[in-house]
Amino acid sequence: MDVKKIGAKLSSRESLLLKNLPKSSFSETEVTSPGKLSSGEITGTLGWLKTKDLIKEEKEVRRTLVSITDRGKELLEKGMPELKIMDLLRQGKMDIGRLSHLVNIQKEELNPILSSMKKRNVISFGKGGIILKLEEKEEYEKTEGLLRKLRNSYLRVEDLSGEERKIVSMMSRKRGKEKEIFRVREEVVRHYRLTPQGAALQNYLLKEGIEETISALTAEMLENEFWRNRDFKEYNIKIIPPPQQMGRRHPYALFLSWIRRKLMAMGFKEMKGNIVEPEFWNNDALFMPQDHPAREMHDVYFVKEPKTATELPGDLVDRVAQTHINGWQTGSTGWGYKFDKERTRRLVLRSQGTAISARMLASKPEIPGKYFAIARCFRYDRVDATHAPDFYQIEGIVLSQDINLRHLLELLRLFALDIAGSEEIKFVPYYFPFTEPSIEVQFKHPRLGWMELGGAGMFRKEVTLPLGIDVPVIAWGLGLDRMAMVTLGIRDIRDLFTSDLGKIQRMKSK
C-alpha cells in the first residue's frame, strides 16, 4: 500500500483530522481539531474518511440531552414567578389583578402559572382572592437551581438525579408548548474505528507530516512559476458530488406575475397603492358608515405611530362627509349621522384593495377605462387551512357609459375558470356598503369544497359622484391566495409562505 499516494489524495482538512484522531476507537464527540473545525465540519470530514475506507463506523449510540429554553434563561434573569407569588400571598389573600401588577406579569401569562400551582395544591382560589395553602417552596427553588446548572451547557438525562428528572419531565418543552423552560432532545452519537489502511496512513502523517498539495492552479502560480516541483492533488471523478439546489422564483411569485401579465394583455392598466391608508380612503370614500363593525379593532389593524394622516383633500372630504350625512347630490338620504372628520384621518393597514380603486376614481381616470391592482391586505382572522390575517387581493374596476352587471358576471366567470382553474362557480346575492347590486363569488376547490373567492358589484353613486365619476363602474376584489391554492395544488393556505423547501419544490408552477 502506497500511503504517500493515498495521503496525496486527502484534503488538508481530512489529513489534519486523521492525524489528530484521539485513538484507534473513538466517538465523534471525542474528536477535536487544531484547525478549530465546527462540529458539523468534523462530522462531514469523518464521513469522507469513511467513504475512503480509512475509518469504519462501529455503532450508533442514542442519548437524551437536557438544556434550557429561552424562556428558562429569562426566568434565571428575572427569578421564578412562583416564588414571588408565594412571598406576596404570605401577606394575605390577593385578587389576580393586583397579583399580576405586583409580579409584573400579564394576566394571560399569569393564569397558566396559577393553574399549575393550584394543581400542586400550593394555592387555592377562594372568596375574595387567591390563598396560599402550602408554605413549602423547595420544589421551585430546586427548579431554579437546575436552571442555573444548565445555564451554559446541556446534560444527559442519566446524569440528573431522580428529583431533577421529575422536574424536567413536568416542565420540558413539548410540541405546541412554547412557554416551557427545559428542552429535551434525542441525539445520535456515532462510534468509529480506524481501518488498517487508516492506521497506516495516520502513522505516516505523524512521522512525515502533512505535505502541502496544490488543489487549484491560478494565474499567479503560472506567472511566478510557483507550480514547478510542486505536488498537485489528484481528483477522483468517480465521487458523486452533493446535489445542488438551484435558485428560482417562488411558485406563488410566479403565479402573481402570471396574473399581472394576463390582465395587462386584456388591456387593463395596473394601479398602485399604499399598505398604510387613512380610514378616509379605506372606508369613508367607499360610503362605509363610521359605525360599521368591520371598522373596529377586531377586524382592522390600527397603526400605533403615527396615528393619523397629516393631509387629506379638503374639498373631497367635505363631499364625502355630506354624502354620509344627507346624501349630498347623489339622490340618496345618506346614513343620517354626524360625520367625524378626525376619525377619517386615522391610519390603518389596508383592509381591502378597494381603497386603491377609490384613489384611482378620484384621480381623473380614463373613461372608458380598465384598471387592476394586486394588493396586499390585512384583516384580523383566525388562521386555518383557508384563512390568514394577511392576503393578496386582485382588485379591479371598469368605467364605461355602457357597462352593466352582465359584463361583470362574465368577467368573474373568466377569472374563476381561467385563473382560479375551477370548473364549478356560483354567484350568491350579497351586501356591501359600496356596491349595489352586490354579489359574492364562490368556487369549488377539488379537496376543500366550496370557498368564497371574493366580492363584486356595481359601485353606488354615493361612491362615484363625490369622487368625480358620473358613469357606471363595475368593481371586484377577489382572493388571490385561494386562487393560487388550486393552481399550485396545495390544500393549506399557510403553505404559500412555508420555509419548507420540500413543500415549495412540490408545488406546481405557472
C-alpha positions in Angstrom: 0.0 0.0 0.0 1.4 3.3 -1.1 0.5 5.5 1.9 2.1 8.6 0.3 0.0 8.3 -2.8 -3.2 7.8 -0.7 -2.2 10.8 1.5 -1.8 13.0 -1.5 -5.5 12.4 -2.4 -6.7 13.7 1.0 -7.8 17.2 1.5 -6.0 19.3 4.1 -9.0 19.0 6.4 -9.1 15.2 6.1 -5.3 14.9 6.7 -5.5 17.2 9.7 -8.4 15.3 11.3 -6.9 11.9 10.6 -3.6 12.9 12.1 -5.3 14.1 15.3 -7.8 11.3 15.9 -7.6 10.6 19.7 -7.3 6.8 19.5 -8.0 3.8 17.2 -11.5 3.6 18.5 -13.4 6.8 19.2 -16.8 8.6 19.1 -17.4 11.7 17.0 -17.9 13.8 20.2 -14.3 12.9 21.2 -12.8 14.3 18.1 -11.2 17.7 18.3 -9.2 19.6 15.7 -6.3 22.1 16.0 -7.9 23.7 12.9 -10.9 24.7 15.0 -13.4 22.9 12.8 -17.1 23.1 13.9 -18.9 20.0 15.0 -20.7 20.0 11.6 -17.4 20.2 9.7 -15.9 17.4 11.8 -19.0 15.1 11.1 -18.7 15.8 7.4 -15.0 15.1 7.3 -15.5 11.9 9.2 -18.0 10.9 6.6 -15.4 11.5 3.8 -12.8 9.4 5.7 -15.4 6.6 6.0 -16.1 6.8 2.2 -12.3 6.4 1.6 -12.2 3.3 3.9 -9.8 5.0 6.4 -12.3 4.7 9.3 -15.2 2.3 9.8 -18.4 3.0 11.7 -18.9 0.6 14.6 -22.2 1.6 16.2 -24.6 4.4 16.9 -25.5 5.4 20.4 -28.6 7.4 21.2 -28.6 9.7 24.2 -31.1 12.1 25.6 -29.9 15.6 26.4 -31.5 18.3 28.5 -30.9 22.1 28.1 -32.8 25.2 28.9 -35.0 27.2 26.6 -35.0 31.0 26.0 -37.9 31.1 28.5 -35.7 29.3 31.1 -32.9 31.9 30.6 -35.5 34.7 31.0 -36.6 33.1 34.3 -33.0 32.9 35.5 -32.6 36.7 35.0 -36.0 37.7 36.5 -36.4 34.9 39.1 -39.1 32.2 39.4 -42.6 33.9 39.4 -43.9 31.2 41.7 -41.5 32.2 44.4 -42.6 35.8 44.1 -46.3 34.8 44.2 -45.8 32.8 47.4 -44.0 35.7 49.1 -46.8 38.0 48.2 -49.6 35.6 49.3 -48.0 35.3 52.7 -49.3 38.8 53.4 -52.9 37.5 52.8 -55.5 36.9 50.1 -55.0 38.8 46.9 -57.1 39.1 43.7 -55.5 38.2 40.3 -55.4 41.8 39.0 -53.3 43.1 42.0 -51.1 39.9 41.8 -50.5 40.5 38.1 -49.4 44.1 38.8 -47.1 43.2 41.7 -45.4 40.3 40.0 -45.3 42.4 36.7 -46.7 39.6 34.5 -49.7 40.0 32.2 -52.8 38.1 33.2 -52.6 35.9 30.1 -49.2 34.6 31.2 -50.1 34.5 34.9 -53.2 32.3 34.5 -51.3 29.1 33.5 -48.8 29.7 36.3 -51.6 29.9 38.9 -53.3 26.9 37.3 -50.1 24.8 37.7 -49.7 26.0 41.3 -53.3 25.1 42.1 -52.8 21.6 40.7 -49.9 21.1 43.0 -52.1 22.3 45.9 -49.8 25.2 46.6 -52.6 27.8 46.3 -56.4 27.8 46.1 -59.0 30.2 44.7 -61.3 31.3 47.4 -63.8 34.1 48.0 -62.0 37.4 48.0 -58.9 36.2 46.2 -56.1 33.7 45.9 -55.0 31.9 49.1 -51.6 30.4 49.9 -52.1 26.8 51.1 -48.6 25.4 51.3 -45.6 27.3 52.6 -43.2 24.8 51.0 -41.2 26.3 48.2 -38.4 23.8 48.0 -39.6 22.4 44.7 -39.4 25.8 42.9 -36.0 26.5 44.5 -34.8 23.2 43.1 -36.1 24.2 39.7 -34.2 27.4 39.8 -31.1 25.5 40.9 -31.4 23.2 37.9 -31.8 26.2 35.6 -28.5 27.6 36.9 -26.9 24.2 36.4 -27.9 24.1 32.8 -27.3 27.8 32.1 -24.3 27.4 29.7 -24.4 23.7 28.8 -26.5 20.6 28.5 -26.5 17.4 30.5 -27.5 13.8 29.7 -30.7 12.7 31.4 -28.9 9.8 33.1 -26.6 12.4 34.8 -29.5 14.0 36.5 -30.9 13.0 39.9 -34.3 11.3 40.2 -35.8 14.6 41.5 -34.2 16.6 38.7 -35.6 14.2 36.1 -39.1 14.6 37.6 -38.8 18.5 37.3 -37.6 18.2 33.7 -40.5 15.8 32.9 -43.1 18.3 34.2 -41.6 21.4 32.7 -40.0 20.3 29.4 -41.0 21.6 26.0 -43.4 19.5 24.1 -44.9 20.3 20.7 -47.1 23.4 20.9 -45.9 24.4 24.4 -43.5 27.3 23.8 -43.6 28.5 27.4 -41.8 25.5 28.9 -38.3 26.1 30.4 -36.5 22.9 29.6 -35.8 21.3 26.3 -35.3 17.6 25.9 -33.8 16.3 22.7 -32.5 13.0 21.3 -29.0 12.8 19.8 -27.3 10.1 17.9 -23.5 9.7 18.5 -21.5 7.6 16.0 -18.6 5.5 17.1 -15.7 4.7 14.6 -12.6 2.6 14.4 -9.5 3.1 12.3 -9.2 0.6 9.5 -5.7 -1.0 8.9 -5.3 1.4 5.9 -6.3 4.3 8.1 -3.9 3.3 10.9 -1.0 3.0 8.4 -1.8 6.4 6.9 -2.1 8.0 10.3 1.4 6.7 11.3 2.8 8.0 8.1 1.3 11.5 8.7 2.6 11.6 12.2 6.1 10.8 11.1 6.4 12.6 7.9 3.9 15.5 8.5 1.3 16.7 6.0 2.7 17.6 2.6 1.1 20.6 1.1 -0.6 19.8 -2.2 -2.0 22.3 -4.8 -5.7 21.8 -5.5 -6.2 24.7 -7.9 -3.9 26.3 -10.5 -4.1 30.1 -10.5 -2.9 32.8 -12.9 -0.5 34.0 -10.2 1.1 30.5 -9.9 1.6 30.4 -13.7 3.1 33.9 -13.7 5.7 33.3 -11.0 6.1 29.6 -11.8 5.2 28.6 -8.3 3.7 25.4 -9.7 7.2 23.9 -10.6 8.3 21.0 -8.5 5.0 21.0 -6.6 2.6 18.2 -5.9 -0.9 18.6 -7.2 -3.9 17.0 -5.6 -5.4 14.1 -7.5 -9.1 14.3 -8.4 -11.4 11.4 -8.1 -14.0 11.9 -10.8 -16.0 8.8 -9.7 -17.1 10.5 -6.4 -20.7 11.6 -6.7 -21.0 15.3 -5.7 -23.7 16.5 -3.3 -26.9 17.6 -5.0 -27.1 21.3 -5.7 -30.4 23.2 -5.2 -30.7 25.8 -8.0 -32.3 29.1 -7.0 -35.5 30.1 -8.7 -38.5 32.3 -8.1 -41.1 31.1 -5.6 -44.1 29.4 -7.3 -46.5 32.0 -5.7 -44.4 34.9 -7.0 -44.5 33.3 -10.5 -48.3 33.0 -10.1 -48.7 36.7 -9.3 -46.5 37.7 -12.2 -48.7 35.4 -14.5 -51.8 37.1 -13.2 -50.3 40.6 -13.9 -49.3 39.7 -17.5 -52.7 38.1 -18.2 -54.6 41.2 -17.2 -52.3 43.6 -19.0 -52.7 41.5 -22.1 -56.5 42.0 -21.7 -56.0 45.8 -21.8 -56.1 46.6 -18.1 -53.7 49.2 -16.6 -52.1 48.5 -13.2 -53.0 50.7 -10.2 -50.6 51.1 -7.2 -51.5 51.9 -3.6 -50.2 52.2 -0.1 -50.2 49.5 2.6 -51.0 52.1 5.2 -54.1 54.2 4.4 -56.2 56.7 6.3 -59.7 55.5 7.1 -60.9 58.0 4.5 -59.6 56.0 1.5 -60.0 52.6 3.2 -63.6 53.2 4.3 -65.2 56.6 4.1 -64.7 57.3 0.4 -66.4 53.9 -0.1 -69.6 55.0 1.7 -68.8 52.7 4.6 -70.5 54.1 7.7 -68.2 55.0 10.6 -70.0 52.7 13.0 -69.7 49.7 10.7 -68.5 46.7 12.7 -65.9 45.8 10.1 -64.1 49.1 11.0 -63.5 48.0 14.6 -60.2 46.6 16.1 -61.4 43.0 15.8 -61.3 43.3 12.0 -58.7 46.1 11.3 -55.1 46.7 12.3 -54.7 50.3 13.6 -51.3 52.0 13.2 -49.8 52.9 16.6 -47.4 55.7 15.4 -48.3 58.0 13.7 -52.0 57.5 14.5 -53.4 59.9 11.9 -52.6 61.2 8.4 -51.3 64.8 8.1 -53.2 65.8 5.0 -56.3 64.9 3.1 -58.0 66.6 0.1 -60.4 69.0 2.0 -63.0 69.6 -0.8 -63.2 65.8 -1.4 -63.5 65.1 2.4 -66.4 67.7 2.5 -68.3 66.0 -0.3 -67.8 62.5 1.2 -68.9 63.8 4.6 -72.0 65.4 3.2 -72.8 62.1 1.3 -72.6 60.2 4.6 -74.7 62.8 6.4 -77.6 63.5 3.9 -76.6 62.0 0.6 -75.2 65.3 -0.9 -76.1 65.4 -4.6 -76.4 61.7 -5.2 -80.2 61.3 -4.7 -79.6 59.3 -1.5 -80.6 60.2 2.0 -77.1 59.1 3.3 -76.6 57.4 6.6 -78.0 60.2 8.7 -75.3 60.6 11.4 -72.7 63.2 12.3 -69.5 62.5 10.3 -66.3 62.5 12.4 -63.6 64.3 10.3 -61.0 63.5 12.9 -61.7 59.7 12.6 -61.4 59.8 8.9 -57.7 60.7 9.3 -56.9 57.7 11.4 -54.3 55.3 9.9 -54.9 51.6 9.3 -53.3 48.8 7.5 -55.2 48.5 4.2 -58.0 46.0 4.8 -59.3 45.9 1.2 -57.9 46.5 -2.2 -61.0 48.7 -2.9 -59.1 51.6 -1.3 -56.8 51.6 -4.3 -59.9 51.9 -6.6 -61.2 54.8 -4.6 -57.9 56.7 -5.1 -58.0 55.9 -8.8 -61.5 57.2 -9.2 -60.5 60.4 -7.5 -57.5 60.9 -9.8 -59.5 61.5 -13.1 -59.1 58.1 -14.8 -59.7 57.5 -18.5 -63.3 56.9 -19.5 -63.8 54.3 -20.8 -61.0 52.6 -18.8 -60.0 49.3 -17.2 -57.7 49.1 -14.1 -56.5 46.4 -11.8 -54.2 46.1 -8.7 -52.6 43.2 -6.9 -53.0 44.4 -3.3 -51.7 43.0 0.0 -54.5 43.4 2.6 -54.7 42.9 6.3 -57.6 41.7 8.4 -57.7 40.0 11.8 -58.7 36.4 11.2 -58.3 33.0 12.9 -55.6 31.2 11.0 -56.6 27.8 9.4 -56.3 26.0 6.1 -58.3 28.7 4.2 -57.9 31.9 6.3 -54.9 34.1 7.1 -54.5 37.6 8.7 -52.9 39.0 5.6 -53.6 38.1 2.0 -53.3 39.2 -1.6 -56.4 40.5 -3.4 -56.9 41.2 -7.0 -58.8 44.4 -7.3 -60.3 45.8 -10.5 -62.6 48.4 -11.9 -64.1 49.1 -15.4 -65.6 52.5 -16.2 -67.8 52.9 -19.2 -71.2 54.5 -20.1 -72.2 51.1 -21.5 -71.0 48.8 -18.7 -73.5 46.7 -16.7 -73.8 43.7 -14.3 -73.8 41.2 -17.1 -70.3 42.3 -18.2 -69.2 41.9 -14.6 -70.6 38.3 -14.3 -68.8 37.2 -17.5 -65.6 38.8 -16.3 -65.8 37.0 -13.0 -66.6 33.7 -14.7 -63.4 34.1 -16.7 -61.4 34.7 -13.5 -62.8 31.6 -11.8 -62.4 29.3 -14.8 -59.2 30.6 -16.4 -57.2 31.9 -13.4 -58.5 30.0 -10.4 -58.7 26.9 -12.5 -62.1 25.9 -11.0 -64.7 24.1 -13.2 -67.5 25.0 -10.7 -68.5 28.5 -9.9 -71.6 30.2 -8.5 -72.8 33.8 -7.7 -74.6 34.5 -4.5 -76.5 37.8 -3.7 -74.6 39.7 -1.0 -74.4 43.1 0.7 -71.5 45.6 0.5 -71.9 49.3 1.6 -70.3 50.5 -1.6 -71.9 48.4 -4.4 -75.5 47.8 -5.5 -76.3 45.2 -6.7 -73.6 43.1 -4.9 -72.6 39.5 -5.3 -70.2 37.0 -3.7 -68.3 34.7 -6.0 -67.8 31.1 -4.8 -65.8 28.4 -6.4 -65.2 24.7 -5.6 -61.7 23.5 -4.5 -61.1 19.9 -5.5 -60.4 18.8 -1.9 -61.7 21.6 0.4 -65.1 22.1 -1.2 -66.9 25.4 -1.8 -64.9 28.5 -0.8 -65.5 32.2 -1.0 -63.5 33.8 -3.8 -64.4 37.4 -3.2 -67.0 40.2 -3.7 -68.1 42.3 -6.6 -70.8 44.6 -7.8 -71.7 48.0 -9.3 -70.3 51.0 -7.4 -73.1 53.1 -5.9 -73.5 56.7 -6.9 -72.7 57.6 -3.2 -69.1 56.3 -4.1 -68.6 57.5 -7.6 -70.2 61.0 -7.7 -68.3 62.5 -4.8 -65.1 61.2 -6.4 -66.0 63.0 -9.7 -67.2 60.0 -11.7 -70.6 60.1 -13.4 -70.5 56.8 -15.4 -71.3 53.2 -14.3 -68.4 51.4 -12.6 -68.1 47.7 -12.1 -65.7 46.5 -9.3 -64.4 43.3 -7.8 -62.0 42.2 -5.1 -61.0 38.5 -5.2 -58.7 36.5 -3.0 -55.6 35.6 -5.0 -54.3 33.3 -2.2 -57.2 31.0 -2.6 -57.0 31.0 -6.4 -53.3 30.0 -6.0 -54.3 27.0 -3.8 -56.0 25.4 -6.8 -53.4 26.5 -9.4 -50.4 25.4 -7.3 -52.0 22.2 -6.0 -51.9 22.9 -2.2 -54.5 22.2 0.5 -53.4 24.7 3.2 -53.2 28.4 2.6 -50.3 28.6 5.1 -48.1 26.6 2.7 -48.0 29.5 0.3 -45.5 31.1 2.7 -43.8 28.0 4.1 -40.0 27.8 4.5 -40.1 24.0 3.9 -38.1 23.7 0.6 -39.6 20.2 0.1 -43.1 21.6 0.0 -42.1 24.5 -2.2 -40.4 22.2 -4.7 -43.6 20.0 -4.9 -45.8 23.0 -5.8 -47.0 23.2 -9.3 -45.8 26.3 -11.2 -47.2 28.7 -13.7 
